[in-house]
Amino acid sequence: MTDTGSLDDRFYFRQLRSGRDFAHDDPVAHQMVNFSYLIGDRATGECVVVDPAYDTDGLIAVAERDGMTLSGALVTHYHPDHCGGSMMGMQLVGIAELVAAVDVPVHVQRSEAEFVTKVTGVGADSLALHDPGDVVSVGDVPIELLHTPGHTPGSQCFLVNGCLVAGDTLFLEGCGRTDLPGGNPEQLYTSLTQTLARVPDDAILFPGHQYSVASSATMGETRKTNYVLRPLTAEQWMTMFGGG
């Protein structure tokens, strides 16, 4: 459970790893090492949860212990380990259970909405649809939604107070797969080299899984060490990653 050492006293941020910080007794949560996040405004006591899966009651409880109240959910993409639903014959807890417990909007990219509803069974009336560059405010904390397709058509990252919550778009080591339904290597290359290029080097990258020893790193360090950012052209990228 990580606190960013925030840039101001209002900013509330928690990095929570499945199987360790919540969903303690779920073997799938332990295996998948997903990260969920709580982001909010300490002054107003509001927060949103990013990628709630496996144990939404546990995530709500963490927020409540911190004196925070959930006012929404943000979903990076529609895969069930990030938002719940059917996965490999299993039914994972996620946004369907969350909105049943707390009536809050679920913020998704417009191009991801049909997949989220299909996988989770959540009705369209529970979704808040967004376009690239939209901002979701939690109290006085603005969260910019960066549309980063490639892993899925509507994958999005969240830029907030010097932090980039990247889902499966970018890990400290590697990036999201493009050989799953909806994956597109050309789009992911553009997302990594153009959309995320505007994120400054001193921003801290917080990924969707702990696929590395460290759980976060600066974008500057990630740009130096992550092999997926080494190709200098789209042709080089496709040679390395075009097959998924």
Backbone hydrogen bonds, N-H to C=O, Kabsch-Sander energy under -0.5 kcal/mol:
donor,donor_aa,acceptor,acceptor_aa,energy
2,T,15,Q,-1.4
11,F,8,D,-0.7
12,Y,40,G,-2.4
14,R,38,L,-2.3
15,Q,2,T,-1.3
16,L,14,R,-0.6
16,L,36,S,-3.0
18,S,34,N,-3.0
19,G,22,F,-2.6
20,R,17,R,-1.6
21,D,17,R,-3.0
22,F,17,R,-0.9
26,D,23,A,-1.6
30,H,26,D,-2.0
31,Q,27,P,-2.1
32,M,28,V,-2.6
33,V,29,A,-1.3
35,F,208,G,-2.4
36,S,16,L,-2.8
37,Y,50,V,-1.5
38,L,14,R,-2.0
39,I,48,V,-2.4
40,G,12,Y,-2.5
41,D,46,E,-2.3
42,R,10,R,-3.8
42,R,40,G,-0.5
45,G,41,D,-2.0
46,E,41,D,-0.9
47,C,69,T,-2.0
48,V,39,I,-2.9
49,V,72,G,-1.8
50,V,37,Y,-3.1
51,D,49,V,-0.5
51,D,74,L,-2.8
53,A,51,D,-0.6
54,Y,93,V,-2.3
55,D,53,A,-1.9
59,L,55,D,-1.7
60,I,56,T,-2.6
61,A,57,D,-2.2
62,V,58,G,-1.8
63,A,59,L,-2.0
64,E,60,I,-2.5
65,R,61,A,-2.5
66,D,62,V,-1.4
67,G,64,E,-1.7
68,M,63,A,-2.8
69,T,45,G,-3.1
71,S,47,C,-3.0
72,G,47,C,-0.7
73,A,105,P,-2.2
74,L,49,V,-2.6
75,V,107,H,-2.1
76,T,74,L,-0.5
82,H,79,H,-2.6
83,C,79,H,-1.1
84,G,80,P,-2.7
85,G,92,L,-2.6
86,S,119,V,-1.1
87,M,90,M,-3.0
90,M,87,M,-2.2
92,L,85,G,-3.2
92,L,90,M,-0.6
95,I,83,C,-2.4
98,L,94,G,-2.0
99,V,95,I,-2.8
100,A,96,A,-1.1
101,A,97,E,-1.3
101,A,98,L,-0.6
102,V,98,L,-2.9
104,V,102,V,-1.7
106,V,126,S,-2.3
107,H,73,A,-3.5
107,H,105,P,-0.6
108,V,106,V,-0.5
108,V,128,A,-2.2
110,R,130,H,-3.0
112,E,109,Q,-2.1
113,A,109,Q,-0.8
113,A,110,R,-0.9
115,F,112,E,-0.5
116,V,112,E,-2.1
117,T,113,A,-2.5
118,K,114,E,-1.7
119,V,115,F,-2.4
120,T,116,V,-2.4
121,G,117,T,-2.0
126,S,123,G,-2.1
127,L,124,A,-1.3
128,A,106,V,-3.0
129,L,127,L,-0.6
130,H,108,V,-1.8
133,G,145,L,-2.5
134,D,131,D,-2.0
136,V,143,I,-2.6
137,S,135,V,-0.5
138,V,141,V,-2.7
139,G,137,S,-0.6
141,V,138,V,-2.1
143,I,136,V,-2.2
144,E,142,P,-0.5
144,E,159,L,-2.5
145,L,134,D,-3.1
146,L,144,E,-0.7
146,L,157,C,-2.9
147,H,145,L,-0.7
148,T,146,L,-0.6
148,T,155,S,-2.8
150,G,152,T,-1.4
151,H,148,T,-0.5
155,S,152,T,-1.2
156,Q,76,T,-1.8
157,C,146,L,-2.5
158,F,165,V,-2.5
159,L,144,E,-2.3
160,V,158,F,-0.6
160,V,163,C,-2.7
163,C,160,V,-1.6
164,L,204,I,-3.1
165,V,158,F,-2.9
165,V,163,C,-0.6
166,A,164,L,-0.8
166,A,206,F,-2.4
167,G,206,F,-0.5
169,T,166,A,-2.2
170,L,166,A,-0.5
171,F,174,G,-2.0
176,G,168,D,-1.0
176,G,169,T,-0.6
183,G,180,L,-2.7
184,N,150,G,-3.0
188,L,184,N,-2.2
189,Y,185,P,-2.3
190,T,186,E,-1.9
191,S,187,Q,-2.6
192,L,188,L,-2.7
193,T,189,Y,-2.6
194,Q,190,T,-2.3
195,T,190,T,-1.4
196,L,191,S,-2.5
198,R,194,Q,-0.6
198,R,195,T,-0.8
199,V,196,L,-1.4
203,A,200,P,-1.5
204,I,162,G,-2.5
205,L,203,A,-0.5
205,L,217,A,-3.7
206,F,164,L,-3.2
208,G,167,G,-2.3
210,Q,33,V,-2.1
211,Y,209,H,-1.4
217,A,205,L,-1.3
219,M,203,A,-2.8
220,G,201,D,-2.7
222,T,218,T,-2.3
223,R,219,M,-2.6
224,K,220,G,-1.2
225,T,221,E,-1.8
226,N,222,T,-2.8
227,Y,225,T,-0.6
229,L,226,N,-1.8
230,R,227,Y,-1.4
237,W,233,T,-2.2
238,M,234,A,-2.6
239,T,235,E,-1.9
240,M,236,Q,-1.8
241,F,237,W,-3.4
242,G,238,M,-1.9
244,G,241,F,-2.3
